[in-house]
């Protein structure tokens, strides 16, 4: 029984880890796409400013 619990915990940790890896890769891919397009870069800076409550001049 304990081995089954250990296995489930390990599999859960692995799934969480790979989920974070996939999320980080997705963010990197999104950053790359945004960086390639100046309009999207401007939009991202404005969205970041809105998210941080900083007015953009």
Backbone as a chain_set.jsonl record, in Angstrom:
{"seq": "XXXXXXXXXXXXXXXXXXXXXXXXXXXXXXXXXXXXXXXXXXXXXXXXXXXXXXXXX", "coords": {"N": [[0.836, -1.209, 0.0], [1.904, 1.237, 0.824], [3.855, 1.59, -1.119], [2.323, 2.038, -3.36], [1.178, 4.491, -2.724], [3.492, 6.051, -2.611], [4.267, 5.865, -5.283], [2.138, 7.175, -6.545], [2.451, 9.736, -5.508], [4.969, 10.403, -6.533], [4.442, 10.299, -9.287], [2.607, 12.358, -9.435], [4.196, 14.55, -8.699], [5.973, 14.524, -10.845], [4.226, 15.059, -12.96], [3.402, 17.633, -12.29], [5.859, 18.948, -12.443], [6.525, 18.612, -15.198], [4.391, 19.967, -16.231], [4.948, 22.572, -15.434], [7.303, 22.924, -16.872], [6.319, 22.801, -19.493], [4.676, 25.014, -19.453], [6.55, 27.06, -19.048], [7.984, 26.815, -21.435], [5.974, 27.475, -23.235], [5.556, 30.138, -22.533], [8.048, 31.183, -23.202], [7.997, 30.753, -25.972], [5.847, 32.387, -26.653], [6.909, 34.861, -25.879], [8.956, 35.037, -27.752], [7.516, 35.16, -30.165], [6.119, 37.523, -29.731], [8.23, 39.293, -29.514], [9.154, 39.273, -32.1], [7.339, 40.767, -33.463], [6.673, 44.105, -33.719], [4.363, 45.569, -33.18], [2.924, 43.832, -31.564], [4.762, 43.765, -29.522], [4.612, 46.374, -28.562], [1.949, 46.307, -27.717], [2.23, 44.381, -25.727], [3.864, 45.703, -23.898], [2.153, 47.724, -23.119], [0.075, 46.186, -22.017], [1.493, 45.001, -19.942], [2.083, 47.264, -18.466], [-0.502, 48.005, -17.75], [-1.124, 45.791, -16.214], [0.653, 46.17, -14.156], [-0.203, 48.534, -13.22], [0.933, 50.912, -14.139], [1.202, 53.973, -15.675], [1.5, 54.494, -19.188], [3.383, 56.619, -21.119]], "CA": [[0.0, 0.0, 0.0], [2.755, 2.43, 0.894], [4.537, 1.758, -2.404], [1.346, 2.627, -4.272], [1.082, 5.904, -2.356], [4.734, 6.685, -3.054], [4.225, 5.947, -6.742], [1.184, 8.221, -6.932], [3.058, 11.026, -5.166], [6.047, 10.656, -7.5], [3.839, 10.602, -10.59], [2.009, 13.691, -9.32], [5.285, 15.528, -8.743], [6.472, 14.553, -12.219], [3.246, 15.74, -13.814], [3.476, 19.058, -11.959], [7.125, 19.443, -12.977], [6.429, 18.716, -16.651], [3.424, 21.021, -16.508], [5.665, 23.841, -15.319], [8.223, 22.99, -18.005], [5.539, 23.12, -20.69], [4.218, 26.394, -19.29], [7.708, 27.924, -19.276], [8.266, 26.772, -22.866], [4.923, 28.243, -23.896], [5.822, 31.554, -22.281], [9.208, 31.538, -24.024], [7.547, 30.798, -27.36], [5.026, 33.586, -26.769], [7.824, 36.005, -25.835], [9.666, 35.085, -29.032], [6.571, 35.633, -31.168], [5.836, 38.932, -29.446], [9.439, 40.057, -29.807], [9.304, 39.35, -33.552], [6.369, 41.709, -34.008], [6.764, 45.339, -32.93], [3.031, 45.961, -32.722], [2.631, 42.98, -30.411], [5.664, 44.188, -28.456], [4.008, 47.575, -27.99], [0.771, 45.853, -26.983], [2.651, 43.685, -24.517], [4.345, 46.69, -22.938], [0.972, 48.391, -22.574], [-0.609, 45.228, -21.153], [2.306, 44.868, -18.736], [1.88, 48.489, -17.693], [-1.84, 47.908, -17.167], [-1.051, 44.781, -15.165], [1.422, 46.718, -13.041], [-0.822, 49.814, -12.87], [1.882, 51.992, -14.43], [0.774, 54.675, -16.888], [2.468, 54.55, -20.279], [3.31, 57.92, -21.783]], "C": [[0.866, 1.254, 0.0], [3.467, 2.668, -0.433], [3.596, 2.395, -3.426], [1.204, 4.123, -3.997], [2.323, 6.649, -2.824], [4.729, 6.872, -4.565], [3.291, 7.059, -7.195], [1.76, 9.601, -6.643], [4.14, 11.387, -6.18], [5.471, 11.022, -8.866], [3.204, 11.989, -10.577], [3.083, 14.767, -9.406], [5.838, 15.656, -10.158], [5.516, 15.303, -13.134], [3.269, 17.239, -13.559], [4.734, 19.671, -12.563], [7.051, 19.633, -14.489], [5.407, 19.771, -17.056], [4.094, 22.38, -16.451], [6.636, 24.017, -16.476], [7.482, 23.406, -19.273], [5.069, 24.566, -20.639], [5.363, 27.361, -19.575], [8.053, 27.967, -20.763], [7.237, 27.582, -23.641], [5.145, 29.728, -23.73], [7.004, 32.016, -23.124], [8.812, 31.685, -25.487], [6.726, 32.059, -27.607], [5.896, 34.837, -26.763], [8.544, 36.152, -27.171], [8.755, 35.628, -30.125], [6.287, 37.12, -30.981], [7.038, 39.788, -29.817], [9.627, 40.238, -31.306], [8.376, 40.393, -34.162], [6.347, 42.963, -33.14], [5.415, 45.774, -32.392], [2.651, 45.139, -31.5], [3.527, 43.351, -29.237], [5.11, 45.424, -27.764], [2.775, 47.209, -27.172], [1.168, 45.19, -25.681], [3.143, 44.666, -23.471], [3.171, 47.425, -22.304], [0.214, 47.467, -21.63], [0.159, 45.037, -19.853], [2.122, 46.085, -17.853], [0.513, 48.479, -17.023], [-1.828, 46.908, -16.016], [-0.332, 45.3, -13.942], [0.886, 48.06, -12.584], [0.167, 50.978, -13.044], [1.437, 52.683, -15.712], [1.886, 54.738, -17.928], [2.298, 55.874, -21.001], [3.395, 57.724, -23.286]], "O": [[0.599, 2.209, -0.729], [3.664, 3.816, -0.833], [4.023, 3.195, -4.258], [1.119, 4.925, -4.927], [2.224, 7.748, -3.37], [5.139, 7.917, -5.068], [3.611, 7.803, -8.122], [1.584, 10.53, -7.432], [4.223, 12.529, -6.632], [5.954, 11.945, -9.522], [3.251, 12.71, -11.573], [2.912, 15.772, -10.095], [6.136, 16.758, -10.618], [5.942, 16.087, -13.981], [3.169, 18.032, -14.495], [4.695, 20.767, -13.123], [7.455, 20.672, -15.012], [5.541, 20.397, -18.107], [3.852, 23.239, -17.298], [6.784, 25.118, -17.006], [7.954, 24.254, -20.03], [5.063, 25.262, -21.654], [5.174, 28.365, -20.261], [8.379, 29.029, -21.295], [7.579, 28.291, -24.588], [4.95, 30.499, -24.67], [6.975, 33.105, -23.697], [9.236, 32.623, -26.161], [6.882, 32.72, -28.633], [5.664, 35.765, -27.538], [8.721, 37.266, -27.665], [9.174, 36.464, -30.925], [6.221, 37.877, -31.949], [6.886, 40.878, -30.369], [10.193, 41.239, -31.743], [8.617, 40.851, -35.279], [6.034, 42.888, -31.951], [5.323, 46.289, -31.277], [2.125, 45.67, -30.522], [3.106, 43.263, -28.083], [5.13, 45.52, -26.537], [2.573, 47.728, -26.075], [0.532, 45.401, -24.649], [2.874, 44.491, -22.282], [3.183, 47.716, -21.108], [-0.241, 47.896, -20.569], [-0.441, 44.924, -18.784], [2.017, 45.962, -16.632], [0.376, 48.891, -15.871], [-2.441, 47.14, -14.974], [-0.659, 44.923, -12.817], [1.439, 48.67, -11.67], [0.23, 51.892, -12.222], [1.308, 52.025, -16.744], [3.047, 54.995, -17.608], [1.2, 56.212, -21.442], [3.352, 58.698, -24.038]]}, "num_chains": 1, "name": "protein.A"}
